[in-house]
Amino acid sequence: MPVWKSVFLTIVLMLASGVVAVGVARAQAGSERSSGKLTYKEDFNGDDPELMLGGQIEFDQTDRPWMKKVDGGKLVFVNDASPKAAHYDIINWARFEGTNSLTRLYGRAMAVTVISDNSGRGGAGIAVLTSRHGDYWLFAVASKGKYHVLRKERGKLTLAYSGAHAALKKRGPNRISYRVLGNELAFRGNGIEIARVPFDRLKYREIQLALAAFGRGTFEFDNVVFTGRKANKTSSSKIMKIKSGKLKELVPSGGKFERLKKNDQGRSVSPPGEGTRF
């Protein structure tokens, strides 16, 4: 092959590979933008505890025997009286990083670091509320590498099962998380799946997430993280025409309105002055 043809062919191949590389980079960037991950983090190191987690933690100390505070960069639940009391605070919404709007947390992935210093049976963890009646699953990590799974249904709180797991540290912090997997809720400890419980997607279209603890002791929460994907802003809902002289509320197909009660953002399991017992 003549030298000039060889040089020409080399130049063409270099240009072609450059165009392909640019195209791949642009496609990857576009893919990341279109399916970008949303993240909300709370490390409890701010100046005003009332603003942490969007102001959804109640520090009014009315849910005896529970006391709540922020201490040393951690959210702390303390129960030094009743060994069978449980408490949770619902986190309904958050402002994700890079956005200026509040987003509902239904179905979002959640992770939190917990430390439990409990006497007897107890632990700190994540509660997943599965109905408007306050039913929920609670996955709680205790001291000495133990964990508990509790179920509240029709007003009754029961201990579904307990155990110990090698993935859980016997002392110090444990990172726990939850995910919705088909018709089950999966709970993990330090990246290892520890428990699964049934979850009916058709029955429970919307769920609420909460930081929770039960039993007597001191329970700490740190580095709460919610993640999810950016929602598609397009909608297939049809717009109804409003006839002259009539006013109608337009609800997208399948949409429902829910009347929120006062102070519904953070709600305790326990009735005032008693606590939930099981």
C-alpha positions, 0 to 999 in steps of 0.5 A: 500500500502506498505511504500516502494511502496508509497515512490517510487511512490512519487519519480516517480511523482516528477521526472515526474513533474520536466521533464514536467516543464522543457519541458514547460519552454523550449517550452516557451523560444523557442516560445519567441525566434522564435516570439521575438518582435523587438523594436526601441525607441527614447527619444531625449536625445542623444548628437547629434540631427542629429543622432536621428531617424537614421538621418532621421529628417531634421533640415535644416530649409528650409521648411518655415514656419516650424522650427525644433529643439531638446529641453529638450529631445523632438523633436519640430516643430514650426510654428508661421506664417501660420495657414494652413501649414502642415509638416511631416518627414518620418521615413523609417527604424530603427536599432532595439535593439539587431540587427546590421542591418537596417530594413524597417518600412513598416507596423510596429506598431508605438507610440509617445507621443505628446504635442500640443500648438496650436492657432486655428486648428492644432495638432501633430501626425502620418502620414501614407503615402499610395502611392508613390505620397505622399497621406496620412492619418494624425491623429493629437491631438490638445490641449483641448482634440481635434483631427483631421483626415486629408487626402491628396490625389492627391495633395489636403489636406483636413480635413476629420473630427474633434472631442473631445474624453474623452481619450485625455488629455486637457493639457499635453502629449497624447500617440498616436499610429496606427495599420493596421487592415485588410483594415483599419488604426486604431488610438488610444489615450492613449490606446483607439481607437479614429478613423478608416480610410479605407486602401486598402491592395491590392492597398497599399502594402507598407506604410511609417510612419512619425511624422507630425504636421499642423496648427500654434503653437508649437508641441512636440514629445517624446518617439517614439517607433516602434515594430514588430516581427522578420522576417522569414529568409526562402524564397520560391523564386526560384533561376533562372539559369544564362546562360553563357554570360548573366547577369540578375538581380534576383528579388524574386517573387513579388519583386520590385525595387524602385529608391530613390531620393536624400534626400528621407528619410525625405520629407515635405508636403509643397513646399519650401516657401509656405506650404500646404494649405487646 
